[in-house]
Amino acid sequence: MLLLAGAALPALAAAPAVQEAQTLLNQGDYKGALDRLDRYLATSPQDAEARFSRGLVLVKLSRTDEAIKVFADLTRDYPQLPEPYNNLAVLYAQKGDYEKARDALEAALATHPAYATAHENLGDIYSALAGAAYNRALQLDQGNQAVRYKLSLINQLGNGPGGYAPAGTTSLPAGTPKSESIGSAPAAAPVAAAAAPAPVAPAATPADSDNAAVAEALNGWAKAWSSKNVDGYLSYYAADFQPEGGGSRAQWEAQRRERVAKPSRINVRALSPQVSRIDAHRVRVSFIQDYTSDTISDKVKKTVELSNSSGSWKIVRETIR
Amino acid sequence: MPSAEFSAERILLRRGCRCAAAVLAVGICLGLPRFSAATELPAVGSKPEDQLLEAVDALRGGDSATALHELQALVQREPNFRLAQLLYGQVLAQRSGVAGLVSPLADDQDPHVRELLDEYRARVSEARNGPSADSLPSSILRLSPDHKYAIVADLPRSRVYVLQNVDGKLHQVRDYYASIARNGYGKQNSGDLRTPVGIYRVTGFTPGVKLPPFYGAGAYPLNYPNAWDRVHGRTGSGIWLHGVPTTTYVRPPRASEGCVVLANADLADLKSLIVPGMTPVVLSDKVDWLPPEAVDQQREELSKRIENWRSKWSALNTEAYLSFYGDDFHTDDGMNKGQFEIYKRRVNQGKRHIEVKLRDLDLFSYPGEQNLVLAEFTQEYRSDNYTTSTRKEQYWRREADGSWKIVREENRAL
């Protein structure tokens, strides 16, 4: 969520006409606000507060390119003010130009290192840039996979689970908005794919006894991995386990032996497991794998399929999303 | 799932890592151009890899601002340098403070991620464990002054080195990241997707404009299969040094069907160093970097032995001359040792005098073989009724009794 600075510019006293326009803006009368500002600016073309408010009104009217010009001109005429940079950044980001957005935010922070909104926005821009860089790294520009990091990017800009945007920002009293949020409108719909897990409705509810046995297997698997008990860990995989992405089971096993044994400390937890039944002998479990080692830690969404055709529940497939 | 083994991830996902020793090692190796004062080569500016390694170094030191700065400049300069993009993404994700960004590194089952980590390891390992500036590959025992440069590829380590020959003394002048065949090295058969191990020469150059975009800046074909490959019945063809399509900066360490693949800028850089038809290319399964004097003894031993062979032949001492040939010697046109002896006795009997002169001697310890040396020289043969000059490839093997014997020889026209 990118935050648009919307307050009166701190250093300047607003003219009565501008205050009126801001009231109209807060009441949702964007046309009226624009008229008022245009009339005022005809006589006082350099009034920073009026120009700034006009930029905000243009944003509300979705006249983004004009708004960009207003804020860009302000940064040139008043380079010491961080707010125009910030808003310029938000608008660039909206257009997907994260490099320009970053430059604008860094300019804002250069003059006002403690400007919290710019810091928050810069974090979001960084995460968006990270997503773009990941896409380029993996050449994810077409096909299904292409969406992977774009989704997490949109997720971060929009209503992601991270809690990185101050909770209070959107619910500030309407009369004196300190700042307001701009969601990233385009393509926000499929966000769920990369977002924090939404509970999956099980296809059919497995019998309670199976449920317990599956949970036990999953916990045993995480525990064996955590204690670097390689044989124990591998014993949770069925003989016909198919490694994701091809490769033989023997190659996979050799690789796993090496990797599971390598770190000096591992802790793996399977959080929020969701069990659904595939058929009489197979279930699918989706969970958050929380992995911490001496060198890295991360959380991924993992799905495993287990089969009990051998008498105990063993993993036959394992995928990460 | 995460693979904690990779130092890549260690630095990528953690700030302020405690591996001070590694920092030091990388720091020392970085930015030291491997140039000798003797070279007249143009200086190479900061290469993309240097920039990447500086960023890695900064990350190791916990300085992610510098790393970000370097990587930002790097991805602007080389947007298709995928490994740089990955690192850049990691640093950005880390600095964003945004929770829940899923790094591609979390998915080590993804073959693309694995390839990038392999490339990362190859590059960082080179910076950390690459050859010291004054060492030389022990495979080149002697390089005649008519070769200004020689190329040595360390196939398992994804690296190509260029050695400059100044008055018979070699110096490291260039090194590049290189991609080799999908199934590694030690080519035996056509289609086995391996890069050959052996000693070759560049036979020509085809500029990129005359090739499909896949080959990038151009291609230098090699003379695989050579005489030794043919002895072993190795098949296949079209082993080249070539570039990459413009959609990528480099290819993963194991990606080609047998060729050695360089970044286009690096391939272009070779243009002034390679002489088609001449420049030797040593494709090695292992490169031992030793002080230059380490090969003195073997060079002297072989040089004397070859001179001895020449003088016995030149003196028409046929039996002594034949004693230089191993029991399993074969000529390239199919004579075995016994047939060769009969033939040489008959030829030499018809001569009143002959004179054999050798020049431009190259000596290589043959990669992938124990106790095999390839001698190449220009041979000027003059007898009372016949005169010829050829370039000879002669394979010498050290026998169980310690003596060097010729096991194969082949002449080619000059």
Chai-1 contact restraints between the chains, C-beta under 6 A:
chainA,res_idxA,chainB,res_idxB,connection_type,confidence,min_distance_angstrom,max_distance_angstrom,comment,restraint_id
A,G123,B,S96,contact,1.0,0.0,6.0,A-B,restraint_1
A,G123,B,G97,contact,1.0,0.0,6.0,A-B,restraint_2
A,G123,B,V98,contact,1.0,0.0,6.0,A-B,restraint_3
A,Y126,B,L92,contact,1.0,0.0,6.0,A-B,restraint_4
A,Y126,B,R95,contact,1.0,0.0,6.0,A-B,restraint_5
A,Y126,B,S96,contact,1.0,0.0,6.0,A-B,restraint_6
A,S127,B,S96,contact,1.0,0.0,6.0,A-B,restraint_7
A,S127,B,V98,contact,1.0,0.0,6.0,A-B,restraint_8
A,S127,B,L101,contact,1.0,0.0,6.0,A-B,restraint_9
A,L129,B,L92,contact,1.0,0.0,6.0,A-B,restraint_10
A,A130,B,G89,contact,1.0,0.0,6.0,A-B,restraint_11
A,A130,B,L92,contact,1.0,0.0,6.0,A-B,restraint_12
A,A130,B,A93,contact,1.0,0.0,6.0,A-B,restraint_13
A,A133,B,Q85,contact,1.0,0.0,6.0,A-B,restraint_14
A,A133,B,Y88,contact,1.0,0.0,6.0,A-B,restraint_15
A,A133,B,G89,contact,1.0,0.0,6.0,A-B,restraint_16
A,Y134,B,G89,contact,1.0,0.0,6.0,A-B,restraint_17
A,Y134,B,P104,contact,1.0,0.0,6.0,A-B,restraint_18
A,R136,B,Q85,contact,1.0,0.0,6.0,A-B,restraint_19
A,A137,B,R82,contact,1.0,0.0,6.0,A-B,restraint_20
A,A137,B,Q85,contact,1.0,0.0,6.0,A-B,restraint_21
A,A137,B,L86,contact,1.0,0.0,6.0,A-B,restraint_22
A,L138,B,P104,contact,1.0,0.0,6.0,A-B,restraint_23
A,L138,B,H112,contact,1.0,0.0,6.0,A-B,restraint_24
A,S152,B,V102,contact,1.0,0.0,6.0,A-B,restraint_25
A,Q156,B,V98,contact,1.0,0.0,6.0,A-B,restraint_26
A,P161,B,G100,contact,1.0,0.0,6.0,A-B,restraint_27
A,G162,B,V98,contact,1.0,0.0,6.0,A-B,restraint_28
A,G162,B,A99,contact,1.0,0.0,6.0,A-B,restraint_29
A,G162,B,G100,contact,1.0,0.0,6.0,A-B,restraint_30
A,Y164,B,V98,contact,1.0,0.0,6.0,A-B,restraint_31
A,E244,B,Q109,contact,1.0,0.0,6.0,A-B,restraint_32
A,G245,B,Q109,contact,1.0,0.0,6.0,A-B,restraint_33
A,G245,B,P111,contact,1.0,0.0,6.0,A-B,restraint_34
A,R259,B,S3,contact,1.0,0.0,6.0,A-B,restraint_35
A,R259,B,E5,contact,1.0,0.0,6.0,A-B,restraint_36
A,K262,B,A4,contact,1.0,0.0,6.0,A-B,restraint_37
A,K262,B,E5,contact,1.0,0.0,6.0,A-B,restraint_38
A,P263,B,A4,contact,1.0,0.0,6.0,A-B,restraint_39
A,Y291,B,P2,contact,1.0,0.0,6.0,A-B,restraint_40
A,S293,B,A4,contact,1.0,0.0,6.0,A-B,restraint_41
A,T295,B,A4,contact,1.0,0.0,6.0,A-B,restraint_42
A,T295,B,R10,contact,1.0,0.0,6.0,A-B,restraint_43
A,I296,B,P2,contact,1.0,0.0,6.0,A-B,restraint_44
A,I296,B,A4,contact,1.0,0.0,6.0,A-B,restraint_45
A,I296,B,E9,contact,1.0,0.0,6.0,A-B,restraint_46
A,I296,B,L13,contact,1.0,0.0,6.0,A-B,restraint_47
A,D298,B,P2,contact,1.0,0.0,6.0,A-B,restraint_48
A,D298,B,A106,contact,1.0,0.0,6.0,A-B,restraint_49
A,V300,B,A106,contact,1.0,0.0,6.0,A-B,restraint_50
A,I320,B,D107,contact,1.0,0.0,6.0,A-B,restraint_51
